[in-house]
Amino acid sequence: MHVELRHLRTIKAIHEAGGLARAADMLNITQSALSHQVKGLEDQAGMELFVRRSKPLKLSAAGQRMLRTAERVLPEMAALEEEFDGLRAGKSGRLHIAIECHACFEWLFPVLEEFRKAWPDVDVDIRPGLAFDALTALWKEEVDVVISSDPEKIEGVTFNPLFDYSPVFVASSRHPLADRPFIDAEDFRSETLITYPVERSKLDVFSQLLMPARVEPRGVRQVELTAVILLLVASNRGVAVLPDWVVREVRYNSDYVTRKLTENGLTRRLYAASRTEDIEKPFMAHFLRLARTIPSRLQRAQDQPIG
């Protein structure tokens, strides 16, 4: 059988109307055209779909079976059409984000909370991009945004700049380096460096400072959570290098000191990589705008004097 959506609509309309004349009016076609459509459908089925000479017109057992299909399929198709209308209008879609930095969660959650309020019909998900090749997944349309500080030239992919940040040295206020105005690569030779459990090329302290200077810390301890890193640093069990948006919360805590790396400091830029064709989608443009502005808002709020 070759059953089309119009056939399902016909079966449902005749059942609801109880006759061909009223059903034809509901479907905005002539009664003659509707009769031909029913006959053609019955010829395909090889059996009658209606009990003839019944008033109101009733469905046969075969017609009842087709009606159940119509009542299941037609709402699904209506929902699909509505979803596609939303996609075309830019009101709905998918925003699956891969993150190539552990600390990004600190500022991304407030961004997504505000985004969710504005775009409730957009499917949002977060995947730790360090567990797979995030940029390849972006190119294959498995994710829609990759948060990264390492831009690459990839056809069809645009690295949208978000904001600049500084990797900052963090130590216990009782640490011997606490009195230094800044920290150089050589200062790490005698230190236990506490880092996130990712490859060194993805860590600013290694890629921007230690590897170029060919300096190896005395030890490296990997810890999953930022809060645990800070607890270990406060107890003087090692030092860490974290983005400045992470250390804002401990800036006024007497257990810690924060120092810039090198005399002039280091500056990095964070990007949101997306498929170039997606940039103009309204919800994507809004996400990028929030990702640029909310971190600076959080910083201003945290920098306000207390009391």
Secondary structure, 3 states (H helix, E strand, C coil): CCCCHHHHHHHHHHHHHCCHHHHHHHHCCCHHHHHHHHHHHHHHHCCCCEECCCCCCEECHHHHHHHHHHHHHHHHHHHHHHHHHHHHHCCCEEEEEEECCHHHHHHHHHHHHHHHHHCCCEEEEEEEHHHCCHHHHHHCCCCCEEEECCCCCCCCEEEEEEEEECEEEEEECCCHHHHCCEECHHHHCCCEEEECCCCHHHCHHHHHHHHHHCCCCCEEEECCCHHHHHHHHHCCCCEEEEEHHHHHHHCCCCCEEEEEECCCCCCEEEEEEEEHHHCCCHHHHHHHHHHHHHHHHHHHHHCCCCC
